């Protein structure tokens, strides 16, 4: 949702955004905890350059409400497709 909002602010309207996530859970001293999340994002966005998309995707990752809530490491691969 954060990526979609940032794209809209940049005047870009995606044809499609597909995201998959893989979470890592560990049984820590305080109990089961999400310790890492890896996102794979693929998007088709008319008029977007790879540089613009990468910048906005990174901004979305660092500003993500859920990432801050979970206080976990988030990695991401973002691909712009034609």
Rosetta silent file (secondary structure, phi, psi, omega in degrees, C-alpha in Angstrom):
SEQUENCE: XXXXXXXXXXXXXXXXXXXXXXXXXXXXXXXXXXXXXXXXXXXXXXXXXXXXXXXXXXXXXXXXXXXXXXXXXXXXXXXXXX
SCORE:     score description
SCORE:     0.000 S_00000001
   1 L     0.000  -38.552  179.252    0.000    0.000    0.000 S_00000001
   2 H   -62.771  -42.222  179.027    2.855    2.364    0.782 S_00000001
   3 H   -62.562  -44.596  179.238    4.378    1.766   -2.671 S_00000001
   4 H   -59.567  -42.377  179.163    1.055    2.420   -4.377 S_00000001
   5 H   -64.290  -42.933  179.963    0.652    5.702   -2.485 S_00000001
   6 H   -66.878  -38.308  176.454    4.164    6.841   -3.400 S_00000001
   7 H   -62.034  -43.624  178.867    3.620    5.944   -7.053 S_00000001
   8 H   -60.543  -42.712  178.423    0.411    7.979   -7.043 S_00000001
   9 H   -63.789  -28.689  179.307    2.182   10.994   -5.545 S_00000001
  10 L   -86.290    1.283  179.658    4.768   10.685   -8.341 S_00000001
  11 L    77.260   20.835 -179.891    1.982   10.690  -10.947 S_00000001
  12 L  -108.468  132.400 -179.798    2.556    7.045  -11.884 S_00000001
  13 L  -116.264  112.422 -178.018   -0.336    4.596  -12.256 S_00000001
  14 E   -73.603  143.237  169.371    0.657    0.922  -12.210 S_00000001
  15 E   -75.607  -35.681 -177.731   -0.993   -1.618  -14.479 S_00000001
  16 E  -160.067  141.503  170.044   -0.033   -4.286  -11.959 S_00000001
  17 E  -131.686  125.041  176.978    1.925   -4.754   -8.729 S_00000001
  18 E  -121.147  130.281 -178.791    2.587   -8.271   -7.444 S_00000001
  19 E  -131.919  134.856  171.333    4.255   -8.841   -4.088 S_00000001
  20 E  -124.208  149.749 -178.085    5.219  -12.012   -2.275 S_00000001
  21 E  -131.077  141.562  174.229    6.678  -12.184    1.204 S_00000001
  22 E  -123.229  121.133 -179.664    8.682  -14.797    3.053 S_00000001
  23 E  -101.728  145.480  174.948    8.900  -14.411    6.819 S_00000001
  24 E  -109.076  126.247  179.912   11.511  -15.856    9.131 S_00000001
  25 E  -115.633  137.601  177.290   10.302  -16.835   12.591 S_00000001
  26 E  -130.760  144.565  176.779   12.571  -17.739   15.495 S_00000001
  27 E   -88.406   92.595 -178.326   11.771  -19.074   18.942 S_00000001
  28 E   -89.688  178.270 -178.743   13.565  -16.472   21.038 S_00000001
  29 L   -52.611  -39.473 -177.982   13.732  -16.111   24.813 S_00000001
  30 L   -87.585    0.143  178.516   10.460  -14.125   24.816 S_00000001
  31 E   119.575 -173.242 -178.028    8.736  -16.580   22.444 S_00000001
  32 E   -63.913  132.863 -173.829    8.129  -16.921   18.720 S_00000001
  33 E  -140.319  139.770  171.360    9.166  -13.753   16.906 S_00000001
  34 E   -75.863  117.709 -177.647    9.240  -12.529   13.302 S_00000001
  35 E  -106.172  -17.157 -179.740   12.940  -11.788   12.810 S_00000001
  36 E  -159.632  149.306  175.290   13.067  -11.115    9.075 S_00000001
  37 E  -137.364  130.478  177.856   10.837  -10.511    6.092 S_00000001
  38 E  -115.749  126.811 -178.443   11.895  -10.724    2.447 S_00000001
  39 E  -109.155  139.334  171.826    9.711   -9.113   -0.223 S_00000001
  40 E  -117.150  114.834 -176.834    9.692   -9.827   -3.951 S_00000001
  41 E  -117.709  127.678  174.876    7.931   -7.010   -5.818 S_00000001
  42 E  -126.297  131.689 -176.733    7.224   -7.042   -9.549 S_00000001
  43 E  -140.607  147.448  171.969    5.391   -4.166  -11.183 S_00000001
  44 E  -114.117  113.749 -173.803    4.286   -2.962  -14.582 S_00000001
  45 E  -135.499  103.151  178.761    4.118    0.833  -14.535 S_00000001
  46 L   -56.817  132.369  177.177    3.765    2.797  -17.772 S_00000001
  47 L    86.024   -6.760 -179.319    6.153    5.750  -17.883 S_00000001
  48 L   -88.414  143.991  171.821    8.281    4.631  -14.928 S_00000001
  49 L   -97.361  160.840  178.280   12.026    4.159  -15.178 S_00000001
  50 H   -60.573  -39.846 -179.535   13.875    1.454  -13.252 S_00000001
  51 H   -63.447  -45.159  178.834   15.670    4.164  -11.243 S_00000001
  52 H   -63.549  -44.977  179.982   12.433    5.907  -10.250 S_00000001
  53 H   -62.283  -45.010 -179.551   10.767    2.603   -9.371 S_00000001
  54 H   -61.607  -41.546  179.621   13.754    1.424   -7.316 S_00000001
  55 H   -63.155  -46.775 -179.280   13.843    4.736   -5.411 S_00000001
  56 H   -68.038  -37.815  178.122   10.127    4.635   -4.625 S_00000001
  57 H   -64.378  -41.208  178.593   10.220    0.932   -3.695 S_00000001
  58 H   -66.543  -39.497  176.532   13.110    1.560   -1.295 S_00000001
  59 H   -62.052  -41.725  178.648   11.263    4.536    0.190 S_00000001
  60 H   -64.337  -41.673  179.830    8.173    2.343    0.664 S_00000001
  61 H   -62.720  -45.564 -177.224   10.239   -0.377    2.340 S_00000001
  62 H   -73.951  -23.137 -179.473   11.861    2.009    4.804 S_00000001
  63 L  -100.585    9.676 -174.603    8.577    3.790    5.579 S_00000001
  64 L   -68.853  125.403  179.511    6.445    0.668    5.955 S_00000001
  65 H   -58.903  -44.268 -177.344    4.179    0.737    9.003 S_00000001
  66 H   -66.597  -36.854  178.028    4.253   -3.057    9.422 S_00000001
  67 H   -62.252  -42.538  178.682    8.060   -3.168    9.294 S_00000001
  68 H   -68.850  -38.155  179.834    8.246   -0.632   12.091 S_00000001
  69 H   -62.999  -45.580 -178.270    5.546   -2.423   14.057 S_00000001
  70 H   -78.120  -15.312 -179.442    7.315   -5.779   13.828 S_00000001
  71 L    50.115   55.212 -174.886   10.718   -4.169   14.435 S_00000001
  72 L  -129.713  166.069  175.449   12.318   -6.629   12.038 S_00000001
  73 E   -78.256  130.741  177.920   14.818   -6.710    9.195 S_00000001
  74 E  -121.351  126.583  173.082   13.164   -6.265    5.804 S_00000001
  75 E  -115.801  157.283 -176.363   14.923   -7.072    2.530 S_00000001
  76 E  -152.810  144.617  168.053   13.444   -6.551   -0.899 S_00000001
  77 E  -118.979  122.304 -178.968   14.000   -7.199   -4.584 S_00000001
  78 E  -118.104  124.023 -177.866   11.943   -4.852   -6.770 S_00000001
  79 E  -120.356  130.008  174.531   11.616   -5.502  -10.514 S_00000001
  80 E   -98.625  124.677 -179.027   10.014   -3.239  -13.082 S_00000001
  81 L  -115.712  155.671 -179.272    8.704   -5.209  -16.058 S_00000001
  82 L   -79.665    0.000    0.000    7.436   -4.033  -19.419 S_00000001
